Amino acid sequence: MQRLVRIAPVLVGVVTVLAACTNEVSSTELARRIAECRPEWQNYQEDIKGQIGAALAAEWEGAPTSVKMAGRTLLVRFAVSGPWASRDVAIPVLLREPTGIVLKNDSALREGGEFVYCFVLPDKVAGALPWVEVQYPHGQRRMVPNP
């Protein structure tokens, strides 16, 4: 019995650590984290890990496939696989236009195994953009928008 009393605190500690390391997060909690996420361009990868969760960020697999410009709106299509392909929420991504303005996606909708991220350009950005940079988990890519 004394041995069990001495081991019990150790077992509680181990269980606590294992529970903290899991990436099992409720849909409600994940949606809350995403809504509150404010990554910065220079520190995007670390911000995503810290604000969404390192294990969840590590699970994200995907890459942008196209950028379409429609008026003041940019639509960036991502092919997404793994666990994030079946989630109804999308991890935040950033877009930077040629003058250096950085935007976080305004919304994102899942379409099958893809997500379409929507960015609304501010009024001070005029005309068609020759390129944009997209920053997402594990990557960054410069792309030319299609009209």
Backbone hydrogen bonds in HBPLUS format (Angstrom, degrees):
<---DONOR---> <-ACCEPTOR-->    atom                        ^
c    i                          cat <-CA-CA->   ^        H-A-AA   ^      H-
h    n   atom  resd res      DA  || num        DHA   H-A  angle D-A-AA Bond
n    s   type  num  typ     dist DA aas  dist angle  dist       angle   num
A0005-VAL N   A0001-MET O   3.04 MM   4  6.37 152.3  2.12 148.0 155.6     1
A0006-ARG N   A0002-GLN O   3.02 MM   4  6.33 146.6  2.14 144.8 153.3     2
A0007-ILE N   A0003-ARG O   2.98 MM   4  6.20 146.9  2.09 146.1 155.6     3
A0008-ALA N   A0004-LEU O   2.91 MM   4  5.89 148.2  2.02 148.9 156.0     4
A0010-VAL N   A0007-ILE O   2.97 MM   3  5.32 120.5  2.34 109.9 125.2     5
A0011-LEU N   A0007-ILE O   3.00 MM   4  6.30 159.6  2.04 158.5 165.2     6
A0012-VAL N   A0008-ALA O   2.95 MM   4  6.18 160.9  1.99 157.1 162.2     7
A0013-GLY N   A0009-PRO O   3.02 MM   4  6.18 155.4  2.08 141.3 147.8     8
A0014-VAL N   A0010-VAL O   2.95 MM   4  6.25 157.8  2.00 152.2 157.9     9
A0015-VAL N   A0011-LEU O   2.98 MM   4  6.17 168.0  1.99 154.1 157.0    10
A0016-THR N   A0012-VAL O   2.97 MM   4  6.10 156.5  2.02 146.5 153.3    11
A0017-VAL N   A0013-GLY O   2.98 MM   4  6.21 160.3  2.02 150.5 155.2    12
A0018-LEU N   A0014-VAL O   2.96 MM   4  6.18 167.0  1.98 154.5 158.1    13
A0019-ALA N   A0015-VAL O   2.96 MM   4  6.10 156.7  2.01 147.6 153.9    14
A0020-ALA N   A0016-THR O   3.03 MM   4  6.22 150.4  2.12 144.8 152.7    15
A0021-CYS N   A0017-VAL O   3.10 MM   4  6.31 136.2  2.30 145.1 156.5    16
A0030-LEU N   A0026-SER O   2.91 MM   4  6.17 163.5  1.93 155.7 160.5    17
A0031-ALA N   A0027-SER O   2.93 MM   4  6.05 160.7  1.97 145.1 150.4    18
A0032-ARG N   A0028-THR O   3.00 MM   4  6.21 151.8  2.08 143.7 151.6    19
A0033-ARG N   A0029-GLU O   2.95 MM   4  6.23 163.3  1.98 152.9 156.6    20
A0034-ILE N   A0030-LEU O   2.97 MM   4  6.19 161.4  2.01 152.6 157.6    21
A0035-ALA N   A0031-ALA O   2.96 MM   4  6.11 160.1  2.00 146.6 152.2    22
A0036-GLU N   A0032-ARG O   3.03 MM   4  6.23 147.8  2.14 148.7 157.1    23
A0037-CYS N   A0033-ARG O   2.97 MM   4  5.95 117.6  2.37 138.8 154.1    24
A0037-CYS N   A0034-ILE O   3.24 MM   3  5.06 147.0  2.36  96.4 105.9    25
A0043-ASN N   A0040-GLU O   3.23 MM   3  5.41 134.4  2.45 101.6 113.5    26
A0047-ASP N   A0043-ASN O   2.84 MM   4  5.92 160.5  1.87 162.4 168.6    27
A0048-ILE N   A0044-TYR O   2.89 MM   4  6.06 164.5  1.91 163.1 165.1    28
A0049-LYS N   A0045-GLN O   3.26 MM   4  6.48 162.3  2.30 140.7 145.4    29
A0050-GLY N   A0046-GLU O   2.94 MM   4  6.12 163.8  1.96 151.1 155.6    30
A0051-GLN N   A0047-ASP O   2.79 MM   4  5.82 154.8  1.85 152.7 159.4    31
A0052-ILE N   A0048-ILE O   2.86 MM   4  5.50 159.4  1.90 144.6 150.0    32
A0053-GLY N   A0049-LYS O   2.93 MM   4  4.74 125.5  2.24 111.1 127.2    33
A0057-ALA N   A0053-GLY O   2.91 MM   4  6.11 160.6  1.95 156.2 161.9    34
A0058-ALA N   A0054-ALA O   2.92 MM   4  6.07 152.5  2.00 145.6 153.3    35
A0059-GLU N   A0055-ALA O   3.16 MM   4  6.39 136.0  2.36 138.4 148.9    36
A0059-GLU N   A0056-LEU O   3.21 MM   3  5.18 130.8  2.47  94.0 106.6    37
A0060-TRP N   A0057-ALA O   3.19 MM   3  5.44 149.6  2.29 104.5 113.0    38
A0081-SER N   A0061-GLU O   2.92 MM  20  5.43 163.5  1.95 144.6 149.5    39
A0063-ALA N   A0079-ALA O   3.11 MM  16  5.67 145.4  2.23 145.5 155.8    40
A0079-ALA N   A0063-ALA O   3.01 MM  16  5.67 157.3  2.07 164.9 158.0    41
A0065-THR N   A0077-ARG O   2.68 MM  12  5.63 169.0  1.69 157.3 159.1    42
A0077-ARG N   A0066-SER O   2.90 MM  11  5.31 157.8  1.95 147.2 154.5    43
A0146-ASN N   A0067-VAL O   2.78 MM  79  6.16 164.5  1.80 148.4 150.2    44
A0068-LYS N   A0075-LEU O   2.86 MM   7  5.12 158.5  1.90 142.8 150.1    45
A0075-LEU N   A0068-LYS O   2.79 MM   7  5.12 164.8  1.81 154.3 159.7    46
A0069-MET N   A0146-ASN O   2.80 MM  77  6.01 164.4  1.82 162.5 165.7    47
A0070-ALA N   A0073-THR O   2.81 MM   3  5.23 169.9  1.82 161.1 164.6    48
A0073-THR N   A0070-ALA O   3.10 MM   3  5.23 161.8  2.14 120.6 124.5    49
A0121-LEU N   A0072-ARG O   2.71 MM  49  5.20 171.8  1.72 170.3 169.7    50
A0074-LEU N   A0119-PHE O   2.82 MM  45  5.11 166.3  1.83 155.3 160.1    51
A0119-PHE N   A0074-LEU O   2.91 MM  45  5.11 155.8  1.97 153.3 159.3    52
A0076-VAL N   A0117-TYR O   2.86 MM  41  5.06 159.2  1.90 147.4 152.9    53
A0117-TYR N   A0076-VAL O   2.81 MM  41  5.06 170.8  1.82 151.3 149.1    54
A0078-PHE N   A0115-PHE O   2.81 MM  37  5.22 164.8  1.83 161.9 166.6    55
A0115-PHE N   A0078-PHE O   2.98 MM  37  5.22 152.7  2.06 142.4 151.2    56
A0080-VAL N   A0113-GLY O   2.98 MM  33  5.75 163.0  2.01 158.8 163.2    57
A0085-ALA N   A0082-GLY O   3.10 MM   3  5.74 151.0  2.19 118.6 126.2    58
A0086-SER N   A0083-PRO O   3.27 MM   3  5.87 154.8  2.34 113.1 119.2    59
A0087-ARG N   A0084-TRP O   3.30 MM   3  5.11 155.1  2.37  96.8 104.1    60
A0105-ASN N   A0093-VAL O   3.24 MM  12  6.09 152.1  2.32 166.2 166.9    61
A0094-LEU N   A0135-GLN O   3.01 MM  41  5.13 165.6  2.03 149.8 153.9    62
A0135-GLN N   A0094-LEU O   2.87 MM  41  5.13 165.6  1.89 142.4 146.9    63
A0095-LEU N   A0103-LEU O   2.83 MM   8  5.19 152.2  1.91 150.5 159.0    64
A0103-LEU N   A0095-LEU O   2.74 MM   8  5.19 162.9  1.77 156.7 162.9    65
A0096-ARG N   A0133-GLU O   2.80 MM  37  5.09 157.3  1.85 147.3 154.3    66
A0133-GLU N   A0096-ARG O   2.86 MM  37  5.09 165.1  1.88 150.0 155.2    67
A0097-GLU N   A0101-ILE O   3.06 MM   4  5.66 156.0  2.12 154.4 158.3    68
A0100-GLY N   A0097-GLU O   2.85 MM   3  5.57 164.7  1.87 132.4 137.4    69
A0106-ASP N   A0118-CYS O   2.74 MM  12  5.66 151.4  1.82 160.1 169.9    70
A0118-CYS N   A0107-SER O   2.92 MM  11  5.31 170.4  1.93 145.6 146.7    71
A0109-LEU N   A0116-VAL O   3.03 MM   7  5.36 155.2  2.09 138.0 142.5    72
A0116-VAL N   A0109-LEU O   2.86 MM   7  5.36 158.5  1.91 149.8 155.7    73
A0111-GLU N   A0114-GLU O   2.69 MM   3  5.16 167.7  1.70 147.8 152.1    74
A0114-GLU N   A0111-GLU O   3.07 MM   3  5.16 155.8  2.13 117.0 123.4    75
A0125-VAL N   A0122-PRO O   3.07 MM   3  5.81 167.0  2.09 122.7 126.9    76
A0132-VAL N   A0143-MET O   2.82 MM  11  5.47 147.7  1.93 154.5 165.2    77
A0143-MET N   A0132-VAL O   2.75 MM  11  5.47 163.5  1.77 164.9 170.7    78
A0134-VAL N   A0141-ARG O   2.76 MM   7  5.32 163.8  1.79 151.5 155.9    79
A0141-ARG N   A0134-VAL O   2.87 MM   7  5.32 154.6  1.93 147.7 156.4    80
A0136-TYR N   A0139-GLY O   3.00 MM   3  5.41 169.0  2.01 145.8 149.4    81
A0139-GLY N   A0136-TYR O   2.98 MM   3  5.41 158.4  2.03 143.8 139.0    82
